[in-house]
Amino acid sequence: MANQTIFERLDKLDRRIYYWLIVIVIAWPLVSPIGLPITVKPSTRALYDGLTAVQEGDVVLIDIFMSVSTWAECMGGLVVETNTLLDRGARLVYIGDSVDVSRSWDRLNELVPRLGTLEYGTDVVFLGYYTGQDAAASQMAVDMSSIFPADHFGTPIEDLPLMRDANSATDYAMVLFTAEGEVKWIQQWGAPYGVPVAGMGIAMKGSALAPYLASGDIFGLAVGVRGAAELEKLAGMPAAATTTMDAISSTHLLFVILIVLANLPIIFNKIKGGS
Amino acid sequence: MSFVKSTAFKYIPILIFAIIIADYFFAIASLGSIAEVLRQFAVVISNIALGLGVISLLRIHGRNVQRRLEGRWLYSIVTIITFVTVFILGTINANGAQYTWAFNHVYTTLQQTMYASTGFFIVVTIITFVTVFILGTINANGAQYTWAFNHVYTTLQQTMYASTGFFIVSSAYRAFRARNIDAALLLIAGCIVVFTNAPIGEVIWSGFPVIGDWLLGPGQLPGYRVLMLIAGFGTIVYAYRVITGNERGFFGGGE
């Protein structure tokens, strides 16, 4: 150990050291925010512009694919989407193919208190959990009531005035996906019925969603916490995602520094003429 | 049986394929209602698949317990007991129409139970289980179950997801080594994308987001499109094989 060079020590660095470093660089900006500027990407702006183009009375379907584990990435964006659409007077139908969608619905109601002041069944509906992926989305496009005979709370769908106006794809102004699950909406609602599709992806979905964005299959996209923070900036309602961005910056910087450090032994070895 | 296997199983998928494809691409009105029924079948079948998953879960963990498989059987007991407990607690509050009941309470509870069981494995299994079990049995009218779901399950899920960040950094430190030109290029591209997503990248150098956006856009689109096209062509070939009766893998067996 005593004879080891600094590079050899770096090569065998105890992982607990950088685990603690991560904890510190996450906690520090949360306690003492830096406030680095956030530039809005064109795809996020396109999503926001689409939301603000919704007309009063339009019905929007929001698919909450995210589980509680992805709240940190997507909940901020969902809050902005909901607030923006409500500002426009849109009527909202929420569904979700994540088993804990009811928890996400509860959390959304905590973060957007005015959802609770709306007339349930007329302005907003929570249909709850569904399964079946593409087959379900395809069937919803022709008859929502066949997939959801009742909403999440057990109210028969025919007793919900909003659902009388929104029983098939052509009744909807747009579909918004959350976290994942975009392909079924593109294939089953966007392509056959021309319903505009957009939404938010978790960070690792950014590159996978890029082809759909480039081809116009989705008209807008916010990716990860960054996308949520951009939406918060556009809507003028900074919240959790904006606060988190400083921690994202510090951890990403640490990430790159660690990669550089990890590569120093290889570079050093090459300089010395090693293989 | 041989007729069913050789003829019916061959032509039924062909017929279903033809109806669904014709309905999607040509919107033939007379086929619409048939396609609708078939799609509902698909949804129902996907529900049944969950039941099979539960049977599989109970079989695997039941076998672990029966054989006292070292290092596993205690966890399997926890899984089975958790399953039964959460299943019972979740089904006590049944209300509404039968379908709503089955869908909202049985199916959802089963799914939640499966997910929660996974969480129990990963975190301190026994402590979590005992906590949820005791809280659930003190009052089975639903409040405790809801509490456990809201406060235990949610926390576990978020912890699991957050802890991946540590593993990513750890694996990056140990694996992201520029041992050759290809790896070096990948590393550089990765670091640029990292700085593109973090506001600090733009502060360090305004060129990071420009290059990063190019990498995420035109830089990677051709490759991703090729992958998607290959998958699409593969699906078409698979569909053709099903329609012509040459694809029999889903019948099971080796015939």
Boltz contact constraints between the chains, C-beta under 6 A:
constraints:
  - contact:
      token1: [A, 15]
      token2: [B, 170]
      max_distance: 6.0
  - contact:
      token1: [A, 18]
      token2: [B, 169]
      max_distance: 6.0
  - contact:
      token1: [A, 19]
      token2: [B, 166]
      max_distance: 6.0
  - contact:
      token1: [A, 22]
      token2: [B, 169]
      max_distance: 6.0
  - contact:
      token1: [A, 36]
      token2: [B, 199]
      max_distance: 6.0
  - contact:
      token1: [A, 36]
      token2: [B, 200]
      max_distance: 6.0
  - contact:
      token1: [A, 36]
      token2: [B, 203]
      max_distance: 6.0
  - contact:
      token1: [A, 38]
      token2: [B, 199]
      max_distance: 6.0
  - contact:
      token1: [A, 68]
      token2: [B, 154]
      max_distance: 6.0
  - contact:
      token1: [A, 68]
      token2: [B, 157]
      max_distance: 6.0
  - contact:
      token1: [A, 69]
      token2: [B, 157]
      max_distance: 6.0
  - contact:
      token1: [A, 69]
      token2: [B, 158]
      max_distance: 6.0
  - contact:
      token1: [A, 69]
      token2: [B, 161]
      max_distance: 6.0
  - contact:
      token1: [A, 99]
      token2: [B, 111]
      max_distance: 6.0
  - contact:
      token1: [A, 99]
      token2: [B, 112]
      max_distance: 6.0
  - contact:
      token1: [A, 99]
      token2: [B, 115]
      max_distance: 6.0
  - contact:
      token1: [A, 103]
      token2: [B, 154]
      max_distance: 6.0
  - contact:
      token1: [A, 129]
      token2: [B, 108]
      max_distance: 6.0
  - contact:
      token1: [A, 131]
      token2: [B, 46]
      max_distance: 6.0
  - contact:
      token1: [A, 132]
      token2: [B, 43]
      max_distance: 6.0
  - contact:
      token1: [A, 132]
      token2: [B, 46]
      max_distance: 6.0
  - contact:
      token1: [A, 135]
      token2: [B, 39]
      max_distance: 6.0
  - contact:
      token1: [A, 135]
      token2: [B, 42]
      max_distance: 6.0
  - contact:
      token1: [A, 135]
      token2: [B, 43]
      max_distance: 6.0
  - contact:
      token1: [A, 136]
      token2: [B, 43]
      max_distance: 6.0
  - contact:
      token1: [A, 138]
      token2: [B, 39]
      max_distance: 6.0
  - contact:
      token1: [A, 139]
      token2: [B, 39]
      max_distance: 6.0
  - contact:
      token1: [A, 149]
      token2: [B, 99]
      max_distance: 6.0
  - contact:
      token1: [A, 150]
      token2: [B, 100]
      max_distance: 6.0
  - contact:
      token1: [A, 154]
      token2: [B, 96]
      max_distance: 6.0
  - contact:
      token1: [A, 154]
      token2: [B, 100]
      max_distance: 6.0
  - contact:
      token1: [A, 207]
      token2: [B, 216]
      max_distance: 6.0
  - contact:
      token1: [A, 207]
      token2: [B, 220]
      max_distance: 6.0
  - contact:
      token1: [A, 210]
      token2: [B, 221]
      max_distance: 6.0
  - contact:
      token1: [A, 211]
      token2: [B, 221]
      max_distance: 6.0
  - contact:
      token1: [A, 211]
      token2: [B, 224]
      max_distance: 6.0
  - contact:
      token1: [A, 211]
      token2: [B, 225]
      max_distance: 6.0
  - contact:
      token1: [A, 214]
      token2: [B, 221]
      max_distance: 6.0
  - contact:
      token1: [A, 226]
      token2: [B, 197]
      max_distance: 6.0
  - contact:
      token1: [A, 245]
      token2: [B, 199]
      max_distance: 6.0
  - contact:
      token1: [A, 248]
      token2: [B, 198]
      max_distance: 6.0
  - contact:
      token1: [A, 249]
      token2: [B, 198]
      max_distance: 6.0
  - contact:
      token1: [A, 249]
      token2: [B, 199]
      max_distance: 6.0
  - contact:
      token1: [A, 249]
      token2: [B, 200]
      max_distance: 6.0
  - contact:
      token1: [A, 252]
      token2: [B, 194]
      max_distance: 6.0
  - contact:
      token1: [A, 252]
      token2: [B, 198]
      max_distance: 6.0
  - contact:
      token1: [A, 253]
      token2: [B, 200]
      max_distance: 6.0
  - contact:
      token1: [A, 255]
      token2: [B, 169]
      max_distance: 6.0
  - contact:
      token1: [A, 256]
      token2: [B, 191]
      max_distance: 6.0
  - contact:
      token1: [A, 256]
      token2: [B, 194]
      max_distance: 6.0
  - contact:
      token1: [A, 258]
      token2: [B, 173]
      max_distance: 6.0
  - contact:
      token1: [A, 259]
      token2: [B, 172]
      max_distance: 6.0
  - contact:
      token1: [A, 259]
      token2: [B, 176]
      max_distance: 6.0
  - contact:
      token1: [A, 262]
      token2: [B, 173]
      max_distance: 6.0
  - contact:
      token1: [A, 263]
      token2: [B, 178]
      max_distance: 6.0
  - contact:
      token1: [A, 266]
      token2: [B, 177]
      max_distance: 6.0
